[in-house]
Amino acid sequence: MKIPGGIKPALFALLASVLVACGGGGGGDSGGGNPGSTPAPAPTPTPTPTPSVSVAPPSDLSYPSPQIFTVGTPITGVTPTVNGTATNYAVEPPLPDGVVLSASTGVISGTPTAPAALGGYVIIASNSAGSSTYSLSISVRDNGGGSGGAISHSVNASAGAGGSVSPATSTVVHGATAAFTVAADPGFAVESVTGCGGTLTGNTYTTGPVTAECNVSAIFHQTILQVSAAAGAGGAIGPLAVNVNHHEVATFAVTAATGFRIAGVSGCGGSLNGSIFTTAAITSGCEAKAMFEPLSTVAIDIDVAHRRPQQENAERQYILDALLACSGGICRWNYAQPLGSAATVKYSFSGTANGYPNAPQVQLVYRDFSDVEKAAFREALQRISEVTLIDFVETNLIYGSDVINFAIGIGAGGLANYPPASAFAAQAQNGARVTIGQHSLAYLQRQPGQWAWDEIHDSAEGKSVIVHEIGHALGLKHSGNYAGEISPTLIKSEENDFYSVMSYRAGSDDHLTLAAATPQKYDLVALQYLYGTRPQSNQSKLYLFEDHYDNRSVIHDLTAQGILDITSSAKDSILDLAPGAFSSFGVNLVNYAVDTYGGYKNRSYNNLATSYDTRLKEVRSGSGNDIVYDNELDNLIETGGGNDVVFLSAGANAVDGGSGIDIVRYELPKNEYQVQAIQNGVVVEHLVSGRRDSLYSIEFIAFESVPYQTSELCLCLN
C-alpha cells in the first residue's frame, strides 16, 4: 500500500502488523472447523516496505554571460546558479578548445588553446526528476590582443574644425575598450569629446566597453576670438577690433559726435551702460555696431514730416535684436523646426460654450465675444497668415500645447504669453493666453456720443491692441524699454508704432494719429524670420487708397508687378516705391479736437509703408501736388493733375506727368545724360549705364537740382 502522506516509516511498520493481525484466519472462532483435522500452517509474515522519497528537477539555471576568455590564460571558475539539486551537467555543442565543463558541479574552467568567435553554448543541469537549460555566450580571443575568432566592433572617430582625433577607426572585440588621442590645433582648445560612453583624461579619450559599432566626436573652439566694431554716421566706437579668449567679454567705448546722441549698439549679444558697450560671453567672432541719431531729429515726430529710407537704421539684425522676445528667436510655435519653418497654431475664444481659462494674473470678464470683436481677431490673424507661413485654425479648446486662447479682461490694454521654446515648455505652459481689456474692445463698436473721437480712430485703436498682444503670443517683445524689459530696443526716433505695432508710443504726442491696426514693416521682418514668408501668385495686384482710408497699412507684394493707386486723392502726397519705404498720402494734421475738415480724419505723414521684400511696379497719383520716388524696377509712373515732382535713379522708367507743371529730377550732372525727342515726349539716356527713361507731359528736367525746360534740352523740340 502507499504510505499515507506524513506517516513516518516506524509508525507504518506498526500499522502494518496490526492490519495483518486483524486480517483473521480461515476457521470459525467457536470451533466451527472439522474436529480432528490437521492444523493450518502458520502464515508467512508480510515484509515491511521501504518508503520512497520524491525528488524535484533543477530549475532556473544561469551563468554570468557573456564570457570572454583569452588563449593561454587560465579561466577562473565560472560557477552556475541553479534552484534545486543537479547531479549532472552537460553542454551542446562542445565548449571551445581547452575550456572544460565539470559534469558534477557545472563549473567552467580550463585554459583556452585556440580563438573562438562569440557563440551560444547550451548547458544542461539534470537529475533523475528532470533538467534545466541555459544558453551561455562565450568567445575566446587570441593572446596577442587581437580579435582572433572573437566578435569585433568598429569605433569611428571624427573631429570638427580646429583639431584632430586619432586613430580615425579602431576595431575592438566585444566588451573591450578603445583609446583615442585628441589634439587641438594651435589657437584652439578641446571643447568636448562624446560618444561610446567614454571619458577624456588629458588628451586621451577612452570609451566604455564596446558592444556595438559606435562613434566618437570631438569639438574644438578657438581660444582667441576677434570682436570687431563699426560705427554709423554721427559717432565713433573703439577699439575697432579686440582679441578675447573664448567665453570672455569685450568692452568698447562709444562716443557721439557733436549734434548727435547714442541710439544704441547691436551685435555680439551685449548691453550698453552709458557710453560703455560690453559684449556677452564670446563664443565666435562677431561685430558690434554703434548707431547714432541727430539731436535735431529726436524731437521731430514722425507724423509731421515724411521720412525716407536713407534716414532709417533698418538693418535686419538691429530689428531682430529689438523685437524678438527670446534670444535667437527660440520662443516660437515651430520650435521643433528650423527658423522660418511653417507652423499651425490653433486659437479659441473664451465664453459660455468653450469655457474660461484659469488666469490668476488678470481679472476676467465672463461674457461672450461679440461677432464684431471676433471678426477683428480673425482679421488680425488672417493678415499675419497672408505674409507668413502660419496657418491659424479655430478650435473650441481653451488649453493645449499649440493653442492661443483669447479672453476678455477688465480695464484697457492687454496681456499675453510668449510662445514656448521647447516641447517640454509647451506641455508645461499648455498654450498661450491673450487677454484684451473690455475698454479696448469697446473701441471696435463705439456708440454715438460715447467719446469725442470718431469711429475711424476708435476702430484702429481697438485693432491695434489686438494685433499688439497677438504679436507677443507669436514671439515678439516690446520695441521699447518701458519697465526694465529686455534690451536692446529700437532707437528713439524709430521707437513708435509707425515702425512696430509692439511699441507703446504713437508717432506724436501732439496729434491724434491713426493707430497701427496691422503689423508694421519692422514687425514683418521679425515675424518672417520666425515663421517664413508665404509665396504669392505671380499676378499684378491693385492697391487702391483714398483720403478716407481708415488705418495705416503695410503693402507686402512679392510679384514685382503691384500697382499703387491714389488717383482719387485730392491732397498732396509723397509716394515712395523703394523697398521698405514710407509713403504719405491724404495728409491732414489736426490736434485732439474733432476733425471737421472735409471729413478727412487726422492722416499723418508716413501712413503707408512697403515691406522690405516689396517692389511695386506702377504708381498712379492723384490731383494734388505729388512727389514720387522710383525703385530699381522699370516703373510706370502716372502723376495725374497737380504740379508734380518725380525722382528717377534706376531702371528704365516711363513717366506721364498729366496736367500741371511737372518736373523729373536726376541726382547726377547734366553731362552724364543725353536727351532725345520721341513722339509726344523725350527719352533721357544715361550715357554710362545705357538706362533710358521715356518722359511724357514733363515740363522740366532737373540735373543735380538744376532745372531745365525740357524744350531747351532737345533743340529738335519746337
Secondary structure, 3 states (H helix, E strand, C coil): CCCCCCCCHHHHHHHHHHHHHHCCCCCCCCCCCCCCCCCCCCCCCCCCCCCCCCCCCCEEEECCCCEEEECCCCCCCECCEEECCCCEEEEECCCCCCEEECCCCCCEEECCCCCEEEEEEEEEEEECCEEEEEEEEEEEECCCCCCCCCCEEEEEEEECCCEEEECCEEEEECCCCCEEEEEECCCEEEEEEECCCCEEECCEEECCCCCCCEEEEEEEEECEEEEEEEECCCEEEECCEEEEECCCCCEEEEEECCCEEEEEEECCCCEEECCEEECCCCCCCEEEEEEEEEHHHHCCCHHHCCCCHHHCCCCHHHHHHHHECCHHHCCCCCCCCCCCCCEEEEEEECECCCECCCCCCCCECCCCCCHHHHHHHHHHHHHHHHHCCEEEEECCCCCCCCEEEEEEECCCCEEECCCCCCHHHHHHHCCEEEEEEHHHHHHHHCCCCCCCCCHHHHHHHHHHHHHHHHHHHHCECCCCCCCCCCCCCCCHHHCCCCCCCCCCCCCCCCCCCCCCCCCCHHHHHHHHHHHCCCCCCCCCCEEECCCCCCCCEEECCCCCCCEEECCCCCCCCEEECCCCCEEECCCECCCCCCCCCCCCCCECCCCEEECCCCCCCEEECCCCCCEEECCCCCCEEECCCCCCEEECCCCCCEEECCCCCCEEEECCCHHHEEEEEECCEEEEEECCCCCEEEEECCCEEEECCEEEEHHHHCCCCC
